[in-house]
């Protein structure tokens, strides 16, 4: 069997993943993901970008370096 996932959420995730190259990081999380993480998870704002196909900007975060 083969499965394919489609939709706005998948497109958004793919476009956020492509921003890792722009920001020079391995992991990016959206504002929605940041809100769902536990309070003791340390993330740093990487930037605010407009994704292709979207009219509003999206904030992305990366884990703090230890």
C-alpha positions in Angstrom: 0.0 0.0 0.0 1.0 3.6 -0.5 -0.4 6.6 1.3 -0.3 10.2 0.4 -1.1 13.1 2.6 -2.3 16.3 1.0 -3.8 19.6 2.2 -3.0 23.0 3.5 -1.2 21.7 6.6 1.1 19.5 4.6 1.9 22.4 2.2 2.6 24.7 5.1 4.9 22.2 6.7 6.8 21.7 3.5 7.3 25.4 3.0 8.5 25.8 6.6 10.9 23.0 6.1 12.3 24.8 3.0 13.0 27.9 5.2 15.6 25.9 7.2 18.1 26.6 4.4 17.3 30.4 4.4 17.8 30.5 8.2 20.7 28.1 8.3 19.1 25.8 10.9 18.1 22.1 11.0 14.8 22.5 12.7 12.0 25.1 12.5 8.7 25.1 14.3 5.7 27.3 13.6 3.9 29.5 16.1 1.2 26.9 16.4 3.7 24.2 17.3 5.4 26.5 19.8 2.1 27.2 21.6 1.5 23.4 21.9 4.9 22.6 23.5 5.5 22.6 27.2 6.4 25.8 28.8 9.9 24.6 29.6 10.8 24.1 25.9 13.2 26.9 24.9 12.8 28.2 21.4 14.2 31.2 19.7 12.4 33.3 17.2 14.2 32.8 13.8 12.1 35.1 11.7 8.9 36.1 10.2 8.3 35.0 6.6 5.5 35.0 4.1 5.1 31.5 2.7 4.2 31.0 -1.0 0.5 30.8 -1.4 -0.2 32.6 2.0 -1.3 36.2 2.5 0.0 36.5 6.1 3.4 36.1 7.6 4.4 33.1 9.8 6.8 33.2 12.7 9.3 30.4 12.9 11.3 29.2 15.9 14.3 27.0 16.5 15.4 25.2 19.6 18.0 27.0 21.8 21.6 25.7 21.5 23.0 24.1 24.6 
